[in-house]
Amino acid sequence: MRTMMVKKGDMVTVMAGREKGKTGKVLSVDRKKGRVYIEKLNLLKKHKRPDAEGKGGILEKEGSIAVSNIALFCTKCNSGTRVGYQILEDGKKVRICRKCQEILGE
């Protein structure tokens, strides 16, 4: 499987599906399934029975989105972009925006 170019905490934009055009922060990444959870996007309703403390009702939680339907968000370009890699002078490998060559996610 190809490596995933997104990490927890990255800003991403949704390219396809019900949430198309929206941006958000990655909460978690499921590398085995190739899916990501994005803050306040793809909200699902879960009906929970009251427990011993009486707490229950309809809860909202984030659903997963396929990694193929998202792109990293570049603040300089103000859009989703493909990701490239570059090695800096100190030997550190960083992700860069393919459009403007700006370093992403530091």
C-alpha positions in Angstrom: 0.0 0.0 0.0 1.2 3.5 -0.8 2.3 5.6 2.1 -0.2 8.1 3.4 0.9 11.7 3.3 -1.4 13.0 6.1 -0.7 13.0 9.8 -2.7 13.8 12.9 -3.0 17.6 13.2 -2.7 18.4 9.5 -5.1 20.8 7.8 -6.9 19.1 4.9 -9.6 19.9 2.4 -12.2 17.4 1.2 -12.1 16.9 -2.6 -15.1 14.6 -3.1 -18.3 13.5 -1.3 -20.9 15.1 0.8 -18.4 17.4 2.6 -16.7 18.6 -0.7 -14.9 21.9 -0.4 -14.8 22.0 3.4 -11.5 22.1 5.4 -10.7 20.8 8.8 -8.0 19.4 11.1 -7.2 15.6 11.1 -8.1 14.0 14.4 -6.8 10.5 13.6 -5.5 8.4 10.8 -6.4 4.7 10.2 -3.5 3.5 8.1 -4.8 -0.1 7.7 -8.1 1.0 6.3 -6.8 4.1 4.4 -9.2 6.4 6.2 -9.0 9.6 8.2 -11.2 11.3 10.8 -11.5 15.1 10.4 -12.7 17.5 13.1 -16.5 18.5 12.7 -16.8 16.8 9.2 -18.8 13.8 8.1 -20.8 13.9 11.4 -22.8 10.7 12.2 -25.6 10.4 14.7 -25.3 7.6 17.3 -28.4 6.7 19.4 -27.2 5.8 22.9 -29.4 4.1 25.6 -29.3 5.7 29.0 -26.7 4.1 31.3 -26.6 3.9 35.1 -26.2 7.6 35.5 -29.1 8.3 33.1 -27.0 9.8 30.3 -28.2 8.9 26.9 -29.7 10.4 23.8 -28.5 11.2 20.3 -24.8 11.8 20.1 -22.8 13.2 17.1 -19.4 11.9 16.3 -17.0 12.1 13.3 -17.1 9.5 10.6 -14.2 8.4 8.5 -13.3 9.8 5.1 -11.3 7.9 2.5 -7.8 9.3 2.2 -8.2 9.4 -1.6 -10.9 12.0 -1.2 -8.8 14.5 0.7 -5.8 16.8 0.0 -3.4 18.6 2.2 -4.4 22.3 2.6 -1.7 24.9 1.7 -2.3 28.2 3.5 -0.1 30.1 1.0 -2.1 28.8 -2.1 -5.3 28.7 0.0 -6.3 25.4 -1.6 -5.8 21.7 -1.5 -2.5 20.5 -3.0 -0.5 17.4 -3.9 2.4 16.7 -1.6 6.1 16.4 -2.5 9.1 15.8 -0.3 12.4 17.7 0.1 15.5 17.2 2.2 16.7 20.3 4.0 20.4 21.2 4.5 20.3 19.8 8.1 19.2 16.4 6.7 15.5 16.7 7.8 12.9 15.4 5.3 9.9 17.8 5.0 6.6 17.8 3.0 6.2 20.6 0.5 3.4 22.0 -1.6 3.7 21.0 -5.3 2.2 24.3 -6.4 4.2 26.9 -4.5 7.1 24.8 -2.9 6.0 26.0 0.6 6.8 23.7 3.5 3.6 22.0 4.9 2.7 21.0 8.4 5.5 22.2 10.6 
